[in-house]
């Protein structure tokens, strides 16, 4: 259980705790201080926020926190006494001599149970958005309510309750999303209220549901928090990259995440389906980074091959791996001269902004260290399947030696042109066991000294010019910001070159982080400087995946 009682009435604290309930890609999410992002909503489906929230009152006291632009009437937290997740969120309120326990459940539709202790009047106003997750609603014109026998319908959204419903159309104007304001995005909107559900009672239970039709799979609730977090990224035969704004499939993220999310938990059948579907998307040696037609990633196809090699090692399933030989062949045949990659000698040169560090501030055109480590690994795996590449794994492995920077005692992040900045991408090469032991142990020492934090690896050493200690957007995204997913590869490197070291303690801060930020999950990134404030998406697939994989024996 994750639980809070102290600090809940402090909005600055409550807004940093966000919950996320997911079923097959649909979700319900907010913070303990109410909606602070336009991505928040109690029913979000198919990329649309349908039900933004519920404006609730007990005995005339507002229970639902809210903020409005240009006004100082923030309210709602004074009645909140306790919150727990186990895994559904449970809120306990005290107001007017009564106690109310509210439990949220989500299986693609929202169910809310209200258990009233004592005597009270409950009033609930549904707030409707019906717009895309990346947008805000500036007018409620065109939103019309239709009565149902037990509630109300607006568009495809139906809200029902055993409380009587009274039509009373209204508009909540200038609702403020303070986190979006801080991030420099659209942050005000108008929400449509079709009316109110209201009733009174003593020591009784009320219910409310919201749905938009369609069939959905119930969420899995077994396992520990990390296992449940892993399930939130699985939608059909796909892996979603993150919540809230990356709730879609990305090729790179899919195959970085697949070993941790699926292989470490024995979900081999789903892994086979994902491999098979993505193999059909290979074009010119590349996989799409964002299906269906964004073939701008220089590394997604190599992550596919590495994940397949890890599948083979985990399962010994030679039959399926043989069936993937055409896909591996297609990668090697096209990758040497694709739209964003080409073979230069025995190594791979890539187009700018085609690696995972893809902002204008880290273009990395040339020969990136992790791409070439993945290239060597792909050639080795291909040869184990009897597939000949354009160069041999031995030739590529020998050429990889040119990444060594003897002056810094670690590996260049990029060569041709050379970039001596100390960055974490070299841990992919170390994790795959490519460098000789003497160089690897020296590089590990540098990474440990300059990049390792309790929550992952910094993307740039603080000793480098341009280091940004706080994540403030694209300029800092890969220039000091800490990424948890890299920790899994650092642990692999320790196991390869320092087998006597226990990596277990490295995972403990991220397990403690499950009670912070996105509750029960792992954030996308953290500040490079202490206290390493979490940032980015509140739930990122490869963050959860690599914590799971790093936790495995």
C-alpha positions in Angstrom: 0.0 0.0 0.0 1.1 3.6 -0.7 -0.6 5.9 1.8 -0.5 9.6 2.9 -2.1 11.5 5.7 0.3 14.2 6.7 0.8 17.0 4.2 -2.3 16.5 2.2 -3.7 19.9 2.9 -0.6 21.5 1.5 -1.3 22.0 -2.2 2.5 22.2 -3.0 2.8 18.7 -1.6 -0.4 17.2 -2.9 0.1 18.3 -6.5 3.4 16.4 -6.7 1.6 13.1 -6.1 -0.2 11.8 -9.2 -2.1 8.6 -9.7 -2.7 6.6 -12.9 -5.2 3.8 -13.5 -4.9 2.1 -16.9 -6.8 -0.5 -18.9 -5.8 -1.3 -22.4 -4.5 2.2 -23.1 -7.5 4.1 -21.6 -6.8 5.8 -18.3 -8.0 7.7 -15.3 -5.4 10.1 -13.8 -5.1 13.2 -11.6 -3.1 14.5 -8.7 -4.0 14.5 -5.1 -4.5 18.3 -5.6 -6.9 17.7 -8.5 -6.1 18.2 -12.2 -2.9 20.1 -12.7 -2.3 19.0 -16.4 -4.6 19.1 -19.4 -3.7 15.4 -19.7 -5.5 14.6 -16.4 -9.0 13.2 -16.5 -11.1 10.5 -14.9 -12.0 9.0 -18.3 -9.4 9.4 -21.1 -9.8 7.1 -24.1 -8.5 7.0 -27.7 -6.4 10.1 -27.0 -9.4 12.2 -25.8 -10.2 13.5 -22.3 -13.9 12.8 -22.0 -14.7 13.2 -18.3 -12.3 15.8 -16.8 -13.3 15.4 -13.2 -16.1 15.5 -10.6 -16.9 18.5 -8.5 -17.9 17.0 -5.2 -19.4 18.4 -2.0 -20.2 16.8 1.3 -22.5 18.7 3.6 -21.8 21.8 1.6 -18.0 21.5 1.9 -16.0 21.3 -1.4 -14.1 18.0 -1.6 -12.5 18.4 -5.0 -9.4 20.6 -5.3 -9.4 23.1 -8.1 -7.7 26.2 -9.3 -9.0 28.9 -11.5 -7.0 31.5 -13.5 -6.9 34.9 -12.0 -8.8 33.9 -8.8 -7.6 33.0 -5.3 -10.4 30.6 -4.4 -8.4 27.3 -4.4 -10.3 24.9 -2.2 -11.0 21.3 -1.5 -7.9 20.0 0.3 -9.1 21.1 3.8 -11.5 18.1 4.1 -9.0 15.5 2.8 -7.8 13.4 5.7 -6.1 10.4 4.1 -5.3 8.8 0.7 -4.1 5.3 0.0 -3.5 3.2 -3.2 -3.7 -0.5 -2.9 -3.7 -0.3 -6.0 -7.0 1.7 -6.4 -7.0 5.2 -5.0 -9.1 5.6 -1.8 -9.8 9.1 -0.5 -11.1 9.8 3.1 -12.9 13.1 3.8 -14.2 14.7 7.0 -16.9 17.4 6.6 -19.9 18.5 8.5 -19.7 15.8 11.1 -19.6 13.0 8.5 -16.9 10.9 7.0 -16.8 9.9 3.3 -14.6 7.2 1.8 -14.3 7.4 -2.0 -12.8 4.5 -4.0 -12.0 4.8 -7.7 -11.9 1.7 -9.9 -11.0 1.7 -13.6 -11.4 -1.1 -16.2 -11.8 1.2 -19.2 -14.9 2.7 -17.6 -14.8 4.6 -14.3 -16.5 3.4 -11.2 -16.7 5.5 -8.0 -18.0 4.1 -4.7 -18.9 6.6 -1.9 -19.2 5.1 1.6 -20.8 7.6 3.9 -20.4 7.2 7.7 -22.8 9.4 9.6 -25.4 11.7 8.1 -24.7 13.8 5.0 -25.7 15.3 1.7 -23.6 14.4 -1.3 -23.5 16.6 -4.4 -21.6 15.6 -7.5 -21.2 17.7 -10.7 -19.5 15.9 -13.7 -17.1 18.2 -15.6 -16.9 17.3 -19.3 -14.1 18.1 -21.6 -14.6 15.9 -24.7 -11.4 17.0 -26.5 -7.9 15.7 -27.5 -5.4 15.2 -24.8 -3.0 17.8 -26.2 -5.6 20.5 -26.5 -7.7 22.7 -24.1 -11.3 23.6 -24.6 -11.9 27.3 -25.0 -15.7 27.1 -25.6 -18.4 24.7 -24.6 -20.6 25.5 -27.6 -21.8 22.4 -29.2 -21.7 20.2 -26.1 -25.2 19.1 -25.5 -26.6 16.9 -22.7 -29.2 14.2 -23.1 -31.0 12.7 -20.1 -30.7 9.0 -19.2 -32.9 7.1 -16.8 -30.2 7.1 -14.2 -28.0 10.0 -15.4 -26.8 12.0 -18.4 -25.0 11.6 -21.7 -22.8 14.1 -23.5 -21.6 12.8 -26.8 -20.3 9.3 -26.2 -19.8 9.9 -22.5 -22.5 8.5 -20.2 -22.4 9.3 -16.5 -24.8 7.4 -14.2 -25.5 7.2 -10.5 -28.0 6.0 -7.9 -28.2 9.6 -6.8 -31.0 11.6 -8.5 -29.8 13.8 -11.4 -31.0 17.3 -12.0 -30.2 19.0 -15.3 -28.5 22.3 -14.8 -26.2 23.1 -17.7 -23.3 25.4 -16.7 -19.8 26.2 -17.7 -16.8 26.2 -15.3 -14.6 28.9 -16.8 -10.9 29.4 -16.7 -10.0 26.1 -15.0 -6.2 26.3 -14.4 -3.7 23.6 -15.1 -0.7 24.9 -13.1 1.9 22.3 -14.2 1.1 23.1 -17.9 1.5 26.8 -17.1 4.9 26.2 -15.6 5.9 24.1 -18.6 4.9 26.9 -21.0 1.9 25.2 -22.6 -1.8 26.0 -22.9 -3.1 25.9 -19.4 -6.7 27.3 -19.1 -9.9 25.8 -20.3 -13.7 25.9 -19.9 -15.5 22.7 -18.8 -19.1 21.8 -19.4 -21.3 20.7 -16.5 -24.6 19.2 -17.6 -26.1 19.2 -14.1 -25.7 17.6 -10.7 -26.3 14.3 -8.9 -27.4 15.0 -5.3 -28.9 13.1 -2.4 -28.7 12.5 1.3 -28.4 9.6 3.6 -26.9 8.1 6.7 -24.4 5.3 6.9 -25.0 4.2 3.3 -23.2 3.7 0.0 -23.6 5.6 -3.2 -22.1 4.9 -6.6 -21.3 6.7 -9.9 -20.0 5.3 -13.2 -18.7 6.9 -16.4 -18.2 5.1 -19.7 -18.0 5.7 -23.4 -19.1 2.3 -24.7 -16.7 -0.2 -26.3 -15.2 -3.4 -24.9 -12.2 -3.2 -22.6 -10.0 -5.6 -20.7 -9.9 -5.3 -16.9 -6.5 -4.2 -15.6 -4.3 -6.8 -13.9 -3.9 -6.3 -10.2 -1.6 -9.1 -9.2 2.0 -8.8 -8.3 4.0 -6.0 -6.7 3.9 -2.4 -7.7 6.6 -2.7 -10.4 4.7 -5.6 -12.0 1.5 -3.7 -11.9 3.3 -0.6 -13.4 4.6 -2.8 -16.2 1.1 -3.8 -17.1 0.0 -0.2 -17.6 2.2 0.0 -20.8 0.7 -3.1 -22.4 -2.1 -2.4 -24.9 -3.1 -5.3 -27.1 0.1 -6.4 -28.9 1.8 -3.2 -28.3 3.9 -1.3 -25.7 3.0 2.3 -25.0 6.0 4.6 -24.3 4.7 6.6 -21.4 2.0 8.6 -19.7 0.6 11.1 -20.2 1.8 12.5 -23.5 3.7 9.4 -24.8 0.8 7.0 -24.6 1.5 5.6 -28.0 3.9 3.0 -29.6 7.5 4.1 -30.4 9.8 1.6 -32.0 12.9 2.4 -30.0 11.0 2.5 -26.7 9.2 -0.8 -27.5 12.4 -2.8 -27.9 14.4 -1.1 -25.1 11.4 -1.9 -22.8 10.4 -5.4 -24.0 13.1 -7.4 -22.2 12.1 -5.8 -18.8 8.4 -5.6 -19.2 7.9 -9.0 -20.8 10.9 -11.3 -20.7 11.7 -10.7 -17.1 8.1 -11.6 -16.2 7.9 -14.6 -18.5 5.4 -13.1 -20.9 6.9 -14.8 -23.9 3.8 -15.2 -26.0 3.0 -11.5 -26.0 6.7 -10.8 -26.8 6.4 -13.2 -29.8 3.4 -11.3 -31.1 5.1 -8.0 -30.7 8.2 -9.2 -32.6 6.1 -10.6 -35.4 4.0 -7.5 -35.9 7.0 -5.1 -35.8 9.0 -7.4 -38.1 6.4 -6.7 -40.8 7.2 -3.0 -40.5 10.9 -3.2 -41.4 11.6 -1.0 -44.4 15.1 -0.3 -45.8 16.7 -1.9 -42.7 14.8 0.4 -40.4 11.9 0.2 -38.0 9.5 3.1 -37.6 10.1 5.2 -34.5 6.5 6.3 -34.6 4.3 4.1 -36.7 3.2 4.0 -39.4 5.7 6.0 -41.4 8.3 7.8 -39.3 11.5 5.9 -40.2 13.8 8.5 -38.6 15.4 6.3 -35.9 18.9 5.1 -36.5 18.7 2.6 -33.5 15.2 1.2 -33.3 16.0 -1.7 -35.6 19.1 -2.6 -33.6 17.2 -2.5 -30.4 14.8 -4.9 -32.1 17.7 -7.3 -32.8 19.1 -7.0 -29.3 15.6 -7.7 -27.7 15.3 -10.8 -30.0 18.8 -12.0 -28.8 17.6 -11.6 -25.2 14.4 -13.5 -26.1 16.6 -16.3 -27.5 18.8 -16.4 -24.3 15.8 -16.3 -22.0 13.7 -19.0 -23.7 15.9 -21.2 -25.8 13.0 -21.0 -28.3 15.0 -21.8 -31.5 11.9 -22.3 -33.6 10.6 -18.8 -33.1 14.0 -17.3 -33.4 14.6 -19.1 -36.7 11.2 -17.7 -37.9 12.7 -14.2 -37.3 15.8 -14.8 -39.5 14.2 -12.9 -42.5 13.7 -9.9 -40.2 17.3 -9.9 -39.0 18.5 -10.3 -42.5 16.3 -7.4 -43.7 17.8 -5.2 -41.0 21.4 -6.0 -41.9 20.8 -5.8 -45.6 19.2 -2.4 -45.5 20.8 -0.8 -42.5 24.2 -0.4 -44.1 22.8 2.2 -46.5 19.4 3.4 -45.2 17.7 6.8 -45.0 19.5 7.7 -41.8 22.4 5.2 -41.5 25.3 4.1 -43.6 28.3 1.8 -43.2 31.6 3.6 -43.0 34.4 1.1 -42.9 33.1 -1.5 -40.3 31.2 1.1 -38.3 27.8 2.9 -38.6 27.4 6.6 -39.2 24.0 8.2 -38.5 22.1 11.3 -39.4 21.7 14.0 -36.8 18.9 13.7 -34.3 18.3 10.0 -35.1 19.4 8.5 -31.8 17.5 8.5 -28.5 19.2 11.9 -27.7 17.2 13.5 -30.4 16.8 17.2 -29.6 18.5 20.0 -31.5 20.8 20.4 -28.5 22.3 16.9 -28.9 22.2 16.1 -32.7 25.0 13.5 -32.5 25.5 13.1 -36.2 28.4 10.8 -36.9 29.2 7.5 -35.2 27.5 7.3 -31.8 29.0 4.9 -29.4 25.8 3.0 -28.4 24.6 2.6 -32.0 27.9 1.0 -32.9 27.8 -1.2 -29.8 24.4 -2.4 -30.9 25.7 -2.9 -34.4 28.5 -5.2 -33.1 25.9 -7.0 -31.0 23.6 -7.4 -34.0 26.3 -8.8 -36.2 27.3 -11.3 -33.5 23.7 -12.5 -33.1 23.2 -12.7 -36.8 26.3 -14.8 -37.2 24.9 -17.2 -34.5 21.9 -17.6 -36.8 24.0 -18.3 -39.8 23.4 -14.8 -41.3 26.3 -13.0 -43.0 26.4 -9.2 -42.5 28.1 -6.7 -44.7 31.1 -6.9 -42.3 31.9 -9.5 -39.7 31.3 -9.0 -36.0 35.0 -9.3 -35.5 35.8 -6.5 -37.9 33.2 -4.3 -36.3 34.4 -5.2 -32.8 38.0 -4.3 -33.7 36.9 -1.0 -35.3 35.0 -0.2 -32.1 38.3 0.2 -30.4 38.6 3.7 -32.1 36.0 4.9 -29.5 38.5 4.7 -26.7 39.6 8.0 -25.3 42.7 7.2 -23.3 43.0 10.8 -22.1 39.7 10.7 -20.3 39.8 7.0 -19.4 36.5 6.2 -21.0 34.8 6.1 -24.5 34.1 8.9 -26.9 30.3 9.5 -27.1 30.8 10.2 -30.8 33.5 9.8 -33.3 33.8 11.3 -36.8 33.5 14.0 -35.6 34.9 13.2 -32.1 33.0 14.2 -29.0 35.0 13.6 -25.8 32.2 14.7 -23.5 31.5 12.1 -20.8 28.0 10.8 -21.4 26.3 7.5 -20.4 25.8 6.0 -23.9 29.0 4.1 -23.5 27.3 1.9 -20.8 25.5 0.1 -23.6 28.8 -1.1 -25.0 29.9 -2.1 -21.5 26.6 -3.9 -20.8 27.1 -5.9 -24.0 30.7 -6.9 -23.0 32.3 -5.3 -26.1 35.4 -3.5 -24.7 38.3 -5.4 -23.2 38.3 -5.6 -19.4 41.0 -3.1 -18.7 39.3 -0.3 -20.7 35.8 -1.3 -19.4 36.8 -1.1 -15.7 38.4 2.3 -16.3 35.3 3.6 -18.1 33.0 2.2 -15.3 35.0 4.1 -12.8 34.4 7.4 -14.7 30.7 6.7 -15.2 30.3 5.9 -11.5 32.2 9.0 -10.5 30.6 11.5 -12.9 27.3 10.2 -14.0 25.8 7.8 -11.4 23.0 9.2 -9.2 20.5 7.4 -6.9 17.9 7.5 -9.8 20.0 6.6 -12.8 22.7 8.1 -15.0 23.2 11.7 -15.9 23.2 12.4 -19.6 26.2 14.7 -19.2 29.0 15.0 -16.6 28.7 18.0 -14.4 32.3 18.7 -15.3 31.4 19.4 -18.9 30.5 22.8 -20.4 26.8 22.9 -21.1 25.8 20.7 -18.1 22.3 21.5 -16.9 21.6 20.4 -13.4 17.9 20.9 -13.6 15.5 19.6 -16.2 13.7 22.6 -17.7 13.0 21.3 -21.3 14.7 20.3 -24.4 18.0 22.1 -23.7 18.5 20.1 -20.5 16.8 16.9 -21.7 20.1 15.1 -22.6 22.6 17.6 -21.1 22.6 16.5 -17.5 19.1 15.2 -16.8 19.1 11.8 -15.2 17.4 8.9 -17.0 16.5 5.7 -14.9 16.5 3.4 -18.0 20.2 3.7 -18.3 20.7 2.2 -14.8 19.8 -1.3 -16.1 22.7 -1.2 -18.5 25.0 0.1 -15.8 24.0 -2.9 -13.7 24.7 -5.2 -16.7 28.1 -3.7 -17.0 28.9 -4.3 -13.3 27.8 -7.9 -13.7 30.1 -8.2 -16.8 33.2 -6.6 -15.4 32.8 -6.4 -11.6 31.0 -9.6 -10.8 31.7 -9.3 -7.1 29.7 -6.1 -6.8 26.1 -6.3 -5.5 23.9 -4.1 -7.7 20.9 -4.5 -5.5 21.3 -1.3 -3.6 21.3 0.7 -6.8 17.7 -0.1 -7.4 16.4 0.8 -3.9 16.0 4.6 -4.5 13.9 3.9 -7.5 11.7 1.5 -5.6 11.3 4.2 -2.9 10.4 6.6 -5.8 7.2 4.5 -6.3 5.6 6.6 -3.5 6.6 9.8 -5.2 5.5 11.7 -8.4 3.6 9.0 -10.4 2.4 6.8 -7.5 3.3 3.2 -8.1 5.4 3.8 -11.2 8.7 5.3 -12.3 9.2 8.7 -13.9 10.8 9.4 -17.2 13.7 11.5 -15.8 15.1 13.4 -12.9 17.2 16.5 -12.3 20.9 16.0 -12.6 21.6 18.0 -9.3 20.4 16.9 -5.9 17.7 16.4 -4.6 17.1 15.0 -8.1 13.5 16.2 -8.5 11.5 13.9 -10.9 10.4 15.3 -14.3 9.0 14.5 -17.7 6.3 11.8 -17.9 5.1 10.4 -14.6 5.3 6.9 -16.0 7.8 5.7 -18.6 7.9 2.2 -20.0 11.7 1.9 -20.3 12.2 3.3 -16.8 9.9 0.6 -15.3 11.3 -2.0 -17.6 15.0 -1.5 -16.7 14.2 -1.3 -13.0 12.5 -4.6 -13.3 15.3 -6.1 -15.4 18.0 -4.7 -13.1 16.1 -6.2 -10.1 16.2 -9.7 -11.6 18.9 -12.1 -10.3 
